[in-house]
Amino acid sequence: MSEYRNRTTGEVKTQGQWRAANPNMSLPRTWKAATLDALNLDPVLRSPAASTGAYQSSARDGVEQNANGDWVEKYVARDMFQDTTEDGVTTTKAEHEAAYQATLDAAEAERNRTKRDGLLAQTDYFALTDVTMDAPMTTYRQALRDITAHANWPSLADDDWPTKP
């Protein structure tokens, strides 16, 4: 969605909003320099989102002029959490972050358990009474059962998983 900034007021609107603000003016479908000059507008160029750290998000914060004199979208990094007080009980930013991380870890652990269960199911036929399971397969299946004790649990990389023999 294209945005444009009024050179006088600094107001930023979409092309559709500027069209609606000028109902008595016939405007072309594609706006070129002459159209922008007639409307006293500058285009607002897209820019990348702000770099964020853990527990931060990138948020749009208006527009700003870059080193070339162009107007670009402005983004800032904002903390996802802050201290809160509800019914006289204060919860710190760190407590909010810990609770959020626990939720993320629980979801990842559930996904990994589902993957592990699927990998075990693929080899269940080796555990039937009429099939002799060899040592590598026994070791593989035990490693899958023990995956929750892995040092990186629940944030497992592909190479943390045991290799099927």
Biotite code that builds the C-alpha atoms (Angstrom):
import biotite.structure as struc

atoms = struc.array([
    struc.Atom([0.000, 0.000, 0.000], chain_id="A", res_id=1, res_name="MET", atom_name="CA", element="C"),
    struc.Atom([1.550, 3.251, -1.115], chain_id="A", res_id=2, res_name="SER", atom_name="CA", element="C"),
    struc.Atom([1.701, 6.121, 1.326], chain_id="A", res_id=3, res_name="GLU", atom_name="CA", element="C"),
    struc.Atom([2.347, 9.795, 0.721], chain_id="A", res_id=4, res_name="TYR", atom_name="CA", element="C"),
    struc.Atom([3.360, 12.642, 3.048], chain_id="A", res_id=5, res_name="ARG", atom_name="CA", element="C"),
    struc.Atom([1.982, 16.164, 2.712], chain_id="A", res_id=6, res_name="ASN", atom_name="CA", element="C"),
    struc.Atom([4.935, 18.566, 2.416], chain_id="A", res_id=7, res_name="ARG", atom_name="CA", element="C"),
    struc.Atom([3.198, 21.305, 4.417], chain_id="A", res_id=8, res_name="THR", atom_name="CA", element="C"),
    struc.Atom([1.346, 19.497, 7.198], chain_id="A", res_id=9, res_name="THR", atom_name="CA", element="C"),
    struc.Atom([3.440, 16.324, 7.450], chain_id="A", res_id=10, res_name="GLY", atom_name="CA", element="C"),
    struc.Atom([0.260, 14.255, 7.333], chain_id="A", res_id=11, res_name="GLU", atom_name="CA", element="C"),
    struc.Atom([0.715, 10.727, 5.959], chain_id="A", res_id=12, res_name="VAL", atom_name="CA", element="C"),
    struc.Atom([-2.086, 8.932, 4.120], chain_id="A", res_id=13, res_name="LYS", atom_name="CA", element="C"),
    struc.Atom([-2.542, 6.197, 1.561], chain_id="A", res_id=14, res_name="THR", atom_name="CA", element="C"),
    struc.Atom([-3.205, 7.005, -2.064], chain_id="A", res_id=15, res_name="GLN", atom_name="CA", element="C"),
    struc.Atom([-6.880, 6.129, -1.581], chain_id="A", res_id=16, res_name="GLY", atom_name="CA", element="C"),
    struc.Atom([-7.163, 8.475, 1.381], chain_id="A", res_id=17, res_name="GLN", atom_name="CA", element="C"),
    struc.Atom([-5.576, 11.329, -0.593], chain_id="A", res_id=18, res_name="TRP", atom_name="CA", element="C"),
    struc.Atom([-7.980, 10.656, -3.462], chain_id="A", res_id=19, res_name="ARG", atom_name="CA", element="C"),
    struc.Atom([-10.909, 10.840, -1.041], chain_id="A", res_id=20, res_name="ALA", atom_name="CA", element="C"),
    struc.Atom([-9.536, 14.088, 0.402], chain_id="A", res_id=21, res_name="ALA", atom_name="CA", element="C"),
    struc.Atom([-9.496, 15.602, -3.115], chain_id="A", res_id=22, res_name="ASN", atom_name="CA", element="C"),
    struc.Atom([-12.858, 14.519, -4.584], chain_id="A", res_id=23, res_name="PRO", atom_name="CA", element="C"),
    struc.Atom([-13.028, 17.358, -7.121], chain_id="A", res_id=24, res_name="ASN", atom_name="CA", element="C"),
    struc.Atom([-9.656, 16.570, -8.642], chain_id="A", res_id=25, res_name="MET", atom_name="CA", element="C"),
    struc.Atom([-9.248, 14.087, -11.487], chain_id="A", res_id=26, res_name="SER", atom_name="CA", element="C"),
    struc.Atom([-6.215, 11.968, -10.620], chain_id="A", res_id=27, res_name="LEU", atom_name="CA", element="C"),
    struc.Atom([-4.410, 9.420, -12.802], chain_id="A", res_id=28, res_name="PRO", atom_name="CA", element="C"),
    struc.Atom([-4.122, 5.800, -11.744], chain_id="A", res_id=29, res_name="ARG", atom_name="CA", element="C"),
    struc.Atom([-0.317, 6.010, -11.461], chain_id="A", res_id=30, res_name="THR", atom_name="CA", element="C"),
    struc.Atom([1.050, 9.041, -9.687], chain_id="A", res_id=31, res_name="TRP", atom_name="CA", element="C"),
    struc.Atom([4.177, 10.582, -11.161], chain_id="A", res_id=32, res_name="LYS", atom_name="CA", element="C"),
    struc.Atom([6.199, 13.615, -10.075], chain_id="A", res_id=33, res_name="ALA", atom_name="CA", element="C"),
    struc.Atom([3.757, 16.120, -11.625], chain_id="A", res_id=34, res_name="ALA", atom_name="CA", element="C"),
    struc.Atom([0.797, 14.619, -9.756], chain_id="A", res_id=35, res_name="THR", atom_name="CA", element="C"),
    struc.Atom([2.730, 14.603, -6.492], chain_id="A", res_id=36, res_name="LEU", atom_name="CA", element="C"),
    struc.Atom([3.757, 18.237, -7.017], chain_id="A", res_id=37, res_name="ASP", atom_name="CA", element="C"),
    struc.Atom([0.147, 19.246, -7.747], chain_id="A", res_id=38, res_name="ALA", atom_name="CA", element="C"),
    struc.Atom([-0.976, 17.581, -4.519], chain_id="A", res_id=39, res_name="LEU", atom_name="CA", element="C"),
    struc.Atom([2.073, 18.842, -2.570], chain_id="A", res_id=40, res_name="ASN", atom_name="CA", element="C"),
    struc.Atom([3.011, 15.276, -1.617], chain_id="A", res_id=41, res_name="LEU", atom_name="CA", element="C"),
    struc.Atom([6.164, 13.187, -1.272], chain_id="A", res_id=42, res_name="ASP", atom_name="CA", element="C"),
    struc.Atom([6.119, 9.401, -1.533], chain_id="A", res_id=43, res_name="PRO", atom_name="CA", element="C"),
    struc.Atom([6.904, 7.407, 1.611], chain_id="A", res_id=44, res_name="VAL", atom_name="CA", element="C"),
    struc.Atom([9.294, 4.601, 0.737], chain_id="A", res_id=45, res_name="LEU", atom_name="CA", element="C"),
    struc.Atom([9.308, 1.211, 2.417], chain_id="A", res_id=46, res_name="ARG", atom_name="CA", element="C"),
    struc.Atom([12.101, 0.469, 4.864], chain_id="A", res_id=47, res_name="SER", atom_name="CA", element="C"),
    struc.Atom([13.160, -2.620, 6.789], chain_id="A", res_id=48, res_name="PRO", atom_name="CA", element="C"),
    struc.Atom([11.795, -3.350, 10.228], chain_id="A", res_id=49, res_name="ALA", atom_name="CA", element="C"),
    struc.Atom([13.904, -2.443, 13.248], chain_id="A", res_id=50, res_name="ALA", atom_name="CA", element="C"),
    struc.Atom([16.420, -4.958, 14.553], chain_id="A", res_id=51, res_name="SER", atom_name="CA", element="C"),
    struc.Atom([15.011, -6.630, 17.620], chain_id="A", res_id=52, res_name="THR", atom_name="CA", element="C"),
    struc.Atom([16.426, -8.539, 20.533], chain_id="A", res_id=53, res_name="GLY", atom_name="CA", element="C"),
    struc.Atom([14.873, -11.201, 22.706], chain_id="A", res_id=54, res_name="ALA", atom_name="CA", element="C"),
    struc.Atom([11.375, -10.270, 23.870], chain_id="A", res_id=55, res_name="TYR", atom_name="CA", element="C"),
    struc.Atom([11.159, -7.285, 21.537], chain_id="A", res_id=56, res_name="GLN", atom_name="CA", element="C"),
    struc.Atom([9.068, -6.571, 18.472], chain_id="A", res_id=57, res_name="SER", atom_name="CA", element="C"),
    struc.Atom([9.436, -4.105, 15.628], chain_id="A", res_id=58, res_name="SER", atom_name="CA", element="C"),
    struc.Atom([6.723, -1.457, 15.508], chain_id="A", res_id=59, res_name="ALA", atom_name="CA", element="C"),
    struc.Atom([5.936, 1.243, 12.961], chain_id="A", res_id=60, res_name="ARG", atom_name="CA", element="C"),
    struc.Atom([6.585, 4.706, 14.407], chain_id="A", res_id=61, res_name="ASP", atom_name="CA", element="C"),
    struc.Atom([5.631, 7.145, 11.680], chain_id="A", res_id=62, res_name="GLY", atom_name="CA", element="C"),
    struc.Atom([7.967, 8.341, 8.940], chain_id="A", res_id=63, res_name="VAL", atom_name="CA", element="C"),
    struc.Atom([11.367, 10.009, 8.850], chain_id="A", res_id=64, res_name="GLU", atom_name="CA", element="C"),
    struc.Atom([13.669, 11.536, 6.299], chain_id="A", res_id=65, res_name="GLN", atom_name="CA", element="C"),
    struc.Atom([16.719, 9.471, 5.367], chain_id="A", res_id=66, res_name="ASN", atom_name="CA", element="C"),
    struc.Atom([20.186, 10.696, 4.395], chain_id="A", res_id=67, res_name="ALA", atom_name="CA", element="C"),
    struc.Atom([19.088, 11.095, 0.755], chain_id="A", res_id=68, res_name="ASN", atom_name="CA", element="C"),
    struc.Atom([16.191, 13.369, 1.715], chain_id="A", res_id=69, res_name="GLY", atom_name="CA", element="C"),
    struc.Atom([13.576, 10.704, 0.954], chain_id="A", res_id=70, res_name="ASP", atom_name="CA", element="C"),
    struc.Atom([10.716, 10.015, 3.338], chain_id="A", res_id=71, res_name="TRP", atom_name="CA", element="C"),
    struc.Atom([10.794, 6.435, 4.609], chain_id="A", res_id=72, res_name="VAL", atom_name="CA", element="C"),
    struc.Atom([8.831, 4.319, 7.077], chain_id="A", res_id=73, res_name="GLU", atom_name="CA", element="C"),
    struc.Atom([10.264, 4.544, 10.590], chain_id="A", res_id=74, res_name="LYS", atom_name="CA", element="C"),
    struc.Atom([10.401, 1.459, 12.796], chain_id="A", res_id=75, res_name="TYR", atom_name="CA", element="C"),
    struc.Atom([11.493, 1.102, 16.404], chain_id="A", res_id=76, res_name="VAL", atom_name="CA", element="C"),
    struc.Atom([12.205, -1.909, 18.594], chain_id="A", res_id=77, res_name="ALA", atom_name="CA", element="C"),
    struc.Atom([9.746, -2.125, 21.480], chain_id="A", res_id=78, res_name="ARG", atom_name="CA", element="C"),
    struc.Atom([9.848, -4.385, 24.501], chain_id="A", res_id=79, res_name="ASP", atom_name="CA", element="C"),
    struc.Atom([7.100, -6.986, 24.427], chain_id="A", res_id=80, res_name="MET", atom_name="CA", element="C"),
    struc.Atom([6.649, -6.813, 28.199], chain_id="A", res_id=81, res_name="PHE", atom_name="CA", element="C"),
    struc.Atom([6.771, -4.282, 31.011], chain_id="A", res_id=82, res_name="GLN", atom_name="CA", element="C"),
    struc.Atom([6.118, -4.234, 34.739], chain_id="A", res_id=83, res_name="ASP", atom_name="CA", element="C"),
    struc.Atom([2.395, -4.416, 35.489], chain_id="A", res_id=84, res_name="THR", atom_name="CA", element="C"),
    struc.Atom([0.289, -4.048, 38.605], chain_id="A", res_id=85, res_name="THR", atom_name="CA", element="C"),
    struc.Atom([-3.083, -5.702, 38.877], chain_id="A", res_id=86, res_name="GLU", atom_name="CA", element="C"),
    struc.Atom([-5.138, -5.799, 42.085], chain_id="A", res_id=87, res_name="ASP", atom_name="CA", element="C"),
    struc.Atom([-2.118, -4.539, 44.003], chain_id="A", res_id=88, res_name="GLY", atom_name="CA", element="C"),
    struc.Atom([0.144, -7.344, 42.753], chain_id="A", res_id=89, res_name="VAL", atom_name="CA", element="C"),
    struc.Atom([3.151, -6.245, 40.698], chain_id="A", res_id=90, res_name="THR", atom_name="CA", element="C"),
    struc.Atom([4.516, -8.556, 38.038], chain_id="A", res_id=91, res_name="THR", atom_name="CA", element="C"),
    struc.Atom([7.953, -7.618, 36.776], chain_id="A", res_id=92, res_name="THR", atom_name="CA", element="C"),
    struc.Atom([9.076, -7.516, 33.180], chain_id="A", res_id=93, res_name="LYS", atom_name="CA", element="C"),
    struc.Atom([11.423, -10.448, 33.914], chain_id="A", res_id=94, res_name="ALA", atom_name="CA", element="C"),
    struc.Atom([8.522, -12.519, 35.272], chain_id="A", res_id=95, res_name="GLU", atom_name="CA", element="C"),
    struc.Atom([6.453, -11.809, 32.155], chain_id="A", res_id=96, res_name="HIS", atom_name="CA", element="C"),
    struc.Atom([9.413, -12.810, 29.962], chain_id="A", res_id=97, res_name="GLU", atom_name="CA", element="C"),
    struc.Atom([9.971, -16.031, 31.943], chain_id="A", res_id=98, res_name="ALA", atom_name="CA", element="C"),
    struc.Atom([6.295, -16.974, 31.641], chain_id="A", res_id=99, res_name="ALA", atom_name="CA", element="C"),
    struc.Atom([6.313, -16.254, 27.903], chain_id="A", res_id=100, res_name="TYR", atom_name="CA", element="C"),
    struc.Atom([9.490, -18.313, 27.397], chain_id="A", res_id=101, res_name="GLN", atom_name="CA", element="C"),
    struc.Atom([7.975, -21.175, 29.408], chain_id="A", res_id=102, res_name="ALA", atom_name="CA", element="C"),
    struc.Atom([4.979, -21.131, 27.049], chain_id="A", res_id=103, res_name="THR", atom_name="CA", element="C"),
    struc.Atom([7.260, -21.200, 23.996], chain_id="A", res_id=104, res_name="LEU", atom_name="CA", element="C"),
    struc.Atom([9.347, -24.024, 25.491], chain_id="A", res_id=105, res_name="ASP", atom_name="CA", element="C"),
    struc.Atom([6.242, -26.065, 26.319], chain_id="A", res_id=106, res_name="ALA", atom_name="CA", element="C"),
    struc.Atom([4.952, -25.727, 22.752], chain_id="A", res_id=107, res_name="ALA", atom_name="CA", element="C"),
    struc.Atom([8.338, -26.706, 21.310], chain_id="A", res_id=108, res_name="GLU", atom_name="CA", element="C"),
    struc.Atom([8.587, -29.646, 23.701], chain_id="A", res_id=109, res_name="ALA", atom_name="CA", element="C"),
    struc.Atom([5.145, -30.828, 22.576], chain_id="A", res_id=110, res_name="GLU", atom_name="CA", element="C"),
    struc.Atom([6.182, -30.617, 18.902], chain_id="A", res_id=111, res_name="ARG", atom_name="CA", element="C"),
    struc.Atom([9.365, -32.568, 19.644], chain_id="A", res_id=112, res_name="ASN", atom_name="CA", element="C"),
    struc.Atom([7.477, -35.241, 21.587], chain_id="A", res_id=113, res_name="ARG", atom_name="CA", element="C"),
    struc.Atom([5.083, -35.634, 18.654], chain_id="A", res_id=114, res_name="THR", atom_name="CA", element="C"),
    struc.Atom([8.047, -35.995, 16.278], chain_id="A", res_id=115, res_name="LYS", atom_name="CA", element="C"),
    struc.Atom([9.685, -38.509, 18.624], chain_id="A", res_id=116, res_name="ARG", atom_name="CA", element="C"),
    struc.Atom([6.473, -40.529, 18.904], chain_id="A", res_id=117, res_name="ASP", atom_name="CA", element="C"),
    struc.Atom([6.197, -40.607, 15.118], chain_id="A", res_id=118, res_name="GLY", atom_name="CA", element="C"),
    struc.Atom([9.789, -41.800, 14.735], chain_id="A", res_id=119, res_name="LEU", atom_name="CA", element="C"),
    struc.Atom([9.183, -44.521, 17.318], chain_id="A", res_id=120, res_name="LEU", atom_name="CA", element="C"),
    struc.Atom([5.972, -45.564, 15.544], chain_id="A", res_id=121, res_name="ALA", atom_name="CA", element="C"),
    struc.Atom([7.927, -45.978, 12.299], chain_id="A", res_id=122, res_name="GLN", atom_name="CA", element="C"),
    struc.Atom([10.085, -48.629, 14.009], chain_id="A", res_id=123, res_name="THR", atom_name="CA", element="C"),
    struc.Atom([7.435, -50.305, 16.192], chain_id="A", res_id=124, res_name="ASP", atom_name="CA", element="C"),
    struc.Atom([7.326, -53.359, 13.968], chain_id="A", res_id=125, res_name="TYR", atom_name="CA", element="C"),
    struc.Atom([10.862, -54.215, 15.173], chain_id="A", res_id=126, res_name="PHE", atom_name="CA", element="C"),
    struc.Atom([9.411, -54.640, 18.688], chain_id="A", res_id=127, res_name="ALA", atom_name="CA", element="C"),
    struc.Atom([6.909, -57.316, 17.681], chain_id="A", res_id=128, res_name="LEU", atom_name="CA", element="C"),
    struc.Atom([7.370, -60.701, 19.339], chain_id="A", res_id=129, res_name="THR", atom_name="CA", element="C"),
    struc.Atom([8.077, -62.492, 16.069], chain_id="A", res_id=130, res_name="ASP", atom_name="CA", element="C"),
    struc.Atom([10.825, -60.016, 14.980], chain_id="A", res_id=131, res_name="VAL", atom_name="CA", element="C"),
    struc.Atom([14.336, -59.963, 16.397], chain_id="A", res_id=132, res_name="THR", atom_name="CA", element="C"),
    struc.Atom([15.498, -56.387, 17.007], chain_id="A", res_id=133, res_name="MET", atom_name="CA", element="C"),
    struc.Atom([19.197, -55.824, 16.365], chain_id="A", res_id=134, res_name="ASP", atom_name="CA", element="C"),
    struc.Atom([21.407, -53.766, 18.700], chain_id="A", res_id=135, res_name="ALA", atom_name="CA", element="C"),
    struc.Atom([21.598, -50.611, 16.521], chain_id="A", res_id=136, res_name="PRO", atom_name="CA", element="C"),
    struc.Atom([17.794, -50.434, 16.314], chain_id="A", res_id=137, res_name="MET", atom_name="CA", element="C"),
    struc.Atom([17.493, -50.984, 20.067], chain_id="A", res_id=138, res_name="THR", atom_name="CA", element="C"),
    struc.Atom([20.009, -48.192, 20.667], chain_id="A", res_id=139, res_name="THR", atom_name="CA", element="C"),
    struc.Atom([18.159, -45.881, 18.246], chain_id="A", res_id=140, res_name="TYR", atom_name="CA", element="C"),
    struc.Atom([14.782, -46.482, 19.887], chain_id="A", res_id=141, res_name="ARG", atom_name="CA", element="C"),
    struc.Atom([16.254, -45.953, 23.354], chain_id="A", res_id=142, res_name="GLN", atom_name="CA", element="C"),
    struc.Atom([17.896, -42.699, 22.192], chain_id="A", res_id=143, res_name="ALA", atom_name="CA", element="C"),
    struc.Atom([14.491, -41.511, 20.947], chain_id="A", res_id=144, res_name="LEU", atom_name="CA", element="C"),
    struc.Atom([12.925, -42.321, 24.328], chain_id="A", res_id=145, res_name="ARG", atom_name="CA", element="C"),
    struc.Atom([15.758, -40.469, 26.104], chain_id="A", res_id=146, res_name="ASP", atom_name="CA", element="C"),
    struc.Atom([15.622, -37.379, 23.845], chain_id="A", res_id=147, res_name="ILE", atom_name="CA", element="C"),
    struc.Atom([13.872, -35.349, 26.573], chain_id="A", res_id=148, res_name="THR", atom_name="CA", element="C"),
    struc.Atom([17.061, -35.629, 28.671], chain_id="A", res_id=149, res_name="ALA", atom_name="CA", element="C"),
    struc.Atom([19.175, -34.089, 25.874], chain_id="A", res_id=150, res_name="HIS", atom_name="CA", element="C"),
    struc.Atom([21.176, -31.010, 26.946], chain_id="A", res_id=151, res_name="ALA", atom_name="CA", element="C"),
    struc.Atom([19.438, -28.830, 24.313], chain_id="A", res_id=152, res_name="ASN", atom_name="CA", element="C"),
    struc.Atom([15.879, -29.967, 25.184], chain_id="A", res_id=153, res_name="TRP", atom_name="CA", element="C"),
    struc.Atom([13.434, -28.600, 24.075], chain_id="A", res_id=154, res_name="PRO", atom_name="CA", element="C"),
    struc.Atom([15.370, -26.485, 21.533], chain_id="A", res_id=155, res_name="SER", atom_name="CA", element="C"),
    struc.Atom([16.723, -29.344, 19.466], chain_id="A", res_id=156, res_name="LEU", atom_name="CA", element="C"),
    struc.Atom([18.627, -28.897, 16.228], chain_id="A", res_id=157, res_name="ALA", atom_name="CA", element="C"),
    struc.Atom([18.372, -31.479, 13.452], chain_id="A", res_id=158, res_name="ASP", atom_name="CA", element="C"),
    struc.Atom([21.712, -33.029, 14.417], chain_id="A", res_id=159, res_name="ASP", atom_name="CA", element="C"),
    struc.Atom([20.546, -33.499, 18.030], chain_id="A", res_id=160, res_name="ASP", atom_name="CA", element="C"),
    struc.Atom([18.203, -36.250, 16.922], chain_id="A", res_id=161, res_name="TRP", atom_name="CA", element="C"),
    struc.Atom([19.527, -39.836, 16.763], chain_id="A", res_id=162, res_name="PRO", atom_name="CA", element="C"),
    struc.Atom([20.185, -41.273, 13.329], chain_id="A", res_id=163, res_name="THR", atom_name="CA", element="C"),
    struc.Atom([18.050, -44.211, 12.253], chain_id="A", res_id=164, res_name="LYS", atom_name="CA", element="C"),
    struc.Atom([20.231, -47.260, 11.490], chain_id="A", res_id=165, res_name="PRO", atom_name="CA", element="C"),
])
